[in-house]
């Protein structure tokens, strides 16, 4: 997958050997996937382009990213099972964790909230719910009966309530070096603040131990 905008490139039939080849040396692994499928992307399968998402400027077939995401998750788990199905290890797959940009991420959108949402204050969006469901269904489909155990690290609903868990403007060490009123890019996708991450780790620990 490329990371150059405006389009990223998703290779649906290719796996990065930098991480796939290391699975044999670990007892537990965490796979996380999701957000890159929401941005403009071109999809490759079998050495050819099979579609794209949000690519009006390209002469390609527009493809809904939900189906591509589902295909990518299932293929990844199938390949892990093919290579390591006889290994006694746990592969935890995280469900989709919602972002909390108030405004577009690339137009000075921010996440300045300092407290969690109440449970009745923030509903889970359609996209987040569908992405979560895809992972849960894929893990169930590939559960199997062998030594290799797939498990869903289901954090979607919990993460949805924690807009205070992102680095925000502090994705860089000194974001306001140019002055307190400087407009800086916020990171409202990744997680680093105490609280949410601690909870996710506790869930992961119980998942691995179980």
C-alpha positions in Angstrom: 0.0 0.0 0.0 1.4 3.4 -0.9 1.1 6.4 1.4 1.3 9.2 -1.2 -1.8 11.4 -1.6 -4.1 12.0 -3.3 -4.5 8.2 -3.8 -3.1 5.4 -1.7 -2.6 2.0 -3.4 -4.0 -1.2 -1.9 -2.5 -4.5 -3.1 -5.3 -7.0 -2.2 -3.3 -10.1 -3.2 0.1 -9.2 -1.8 1.3 -9.3 1.8 4.2 -7.4 3.3 6.8 -10.0 4.2 8.4 -7.7 6.7 5.7 -8.5 9.1 4.2 -11.7 7.7 7.6 -13.5 7.9 7.9 -12.6 11.6 4.7 -14.2 12.7 6.4 -17.6 13.2 8.6 -16.1 15.9 5.9 -14.6 18.2 3.3 -16.2 20.5 0.8 -13.4 20.0 0.3 -10.7 17.4 -2.1 -7.8 16.9 -3.4 -6.8 13.5 -4.9 -3.4 13.0 -6.5 -2.2 9.8 -9.1 0.3 8.7 -8.5 4.0 8.3 -6.5 3.8 5.1 -9.5 2.5 3.3 -11.5 5.7 4.0 -9.2 8.0 2.0 -8.9 8.0 -1.8 -7.4 4.7 -2.9 -6.7 2.6 -5.9 -7.2 -1.2 -5.6 -4.9 -3.8 -7.2 -5.6 -7.5 -7.6 -3.8 -10.1 -9.7 -1.5 -7.5 -11.1 -4.2 -5.2 -12.4 -6.3 -2.3 -11.2 -9.8 -3.5 -10.2 -11.3 -0.2 -8.9 -10.8 2.8 -6.8 -12.5 4.9 -4.1 -13.1 8.6 -4.3 -11.2 9.0 -7.5 -13.3 11.2 -9.8 -10.1 12.5 -11.5 -9.0 9.0 -12.6 -10.5 6.9 -15.4 -11.2 4.0 -13.1 -14.2 2.1 -11.8 -15.5 3.6 -8.6 -15.7 0.8 -5.9 -17.3 1.0 -2.5 -14.5 0.6 0.1 -16.7 -1.6 2.4 -16.4 -4.5 0.0 -12.7 -4.0 -0.5 -12.0 -3.7 3.2 -13.9 -7.0 3.8 -11.9 -8.7 1.1 -8.6 -7.5 2.6 -9.4 -8.6 6.1 -10.6 -12.1 5.0 -7.6 -12.6 2.7 -5.2 -11.5 5.5 -6.6 -13.9 8.0 -6.7 -16.7 5.5 -3.1 -16.2 4.6 -2.1 -16.1 8.3 -4.0 -19.4 8.8 -2.4 -20.9 5.7 1.1 -20.2 6.9 0.7 -20.6 10.7 -2.5 -22.7 11.2 -0.5 -25.4 13.0 1.2 -23.0 15.3 0.0 -22.4 18.9 -0.4 -18.6 18.9 -3.0 -15.9 19.3 -3.7 -13.4 16.5 -5.8 -10.5 17.8 -7.5 -8.4 15.2 -8.6 -4.9 16.4 -12.0 -3.6 15.3 -12.2 -0.1 13.8 -11.5 2.7 16.2 -13.4 5.9 15.4 -11.6 9.2 14.8 -12.8 12.4 16.6 -12.1 15.2 14.2 -14.4 18.1 14.7 -14.0 19.4 11.2 -12.1 17.8 8.3 -8.8 16.3 9.3 -6.9 18.2 6.5 -8.7 21.5 7.1 -7.6 22.3 10.6 -10.1 19.9 12.2 -9.3 19.4 15.9 -10.1 17.2 18.9 -9.8 19.4 21.9 -12.3 17.7 24.2 -10.8 16.8 27.6 -13.5 14.4 28.9 -15.1 11.2 27.6 -18.6 11.3 26.1 -21.5 9.9 28.1 -22.8 6.6 26.7 -26.0 8.3 25.4 -24.1 11.3 24.1 -22.3 9.8 21.1 -23.8 7.3 18.8 -21.7 5.0 16.7 -21.7 6.0 13.1 -22.8 3.8 10.2 -19.2 3.5 8.8 -17.7 2.7 12.1 -20.4 0.1 12.8 -19.9 -1.6 9.4 -16.1 -1.7 9.7 -16.5 -3.2 13.2 -19.0 -5.8 12.0 -16.6 -6.8 9.1 -13.8 -7.6 11.5 -16.1 -9.5 13.9 -17.5 -11.6 11.1 -14.1 -12.3 9.6 -12.6 -13.5 12.9 -15.6 -15.8 13.5 -15.3 -17.2 9.9 -11.6 -18.0 10.4 -11.8 -19.2 14.0 -11.2 -22.9 13.2 -10.4 -25.6 15.6 -6.6 -25.7 15.3 -3.8 -24.4 17.6 -3.9 -21.0 15.9 -6.5 -18.8 17.6 -8.0 -15.7 16.1 -9.7 -13.2 18.4 -11.4 -9.9 17.9 -10.0 -7.1 20.0 -13.3 -5.2 20.0 -12.6 -1.6 21.0 -15.0 0.3 18.6 -17.7 1.2 21.0 -15.3 2.0 23.8 -13.1 4.1 21.6 -16.1 6.0 20.2 -16.6 7.5 23.7 -13.1 8.7 24.2 -12.4 11.9 22.1 -9.9 12.9 24.9 -7.6 10.0 24.0 -5.8 11.4 20.9 -2.6 13.5 20.8 -4.4 16.3 19.0 -1.9 19.1 18.2 0.8 17.3 20.2 1.5 15.0 17.4 4.6 17.1 17.3 6.7 18.0 20.3 6.3 21.8 20.2 3.2 22.6 18.1 2.8 26.1 19.2 6.4 27.3 18.8 5.1 29.8 16.3 2.6 31.3 18.9 -0.4 30.2 20.8 -2.7 31.2 17.9 -0.9 29.2 15.3 -3.1 26.8 13.2 -1.6 23.4 13.5 -2.6 20.0 12.2 -4.3 17.7 14.8 -4.0 13.9 15.1 -7.5 12.7 16.1 -7.0 9.2 14.8 -4.2 7.6 16.8 -4.3 6.9 20.5 -1.6 7.9 23.1 -3.3 9.5 26.2 -3.6 7.5 29.4 -7.0 5.9 29.8 -8.1 4.5 26.5 -4.8 2.8 25.7 -4.6 1.3 29.2 -8.1 -0.2 28.8 -7.3 -1.5 25.3 -4.2 -3.2 26.7 -6.2 -4.8 29.5 -8.6 -6.2 27.0 -5.7 -7.5 24.9 -4.2 -9.1 28.0 -7.4 -10.9 28.8 -7.8 -11.9 25.1 -4.3 -13.4 25.0 -4.7 -15.1 28.4 -8.1 -16.5 27.5 
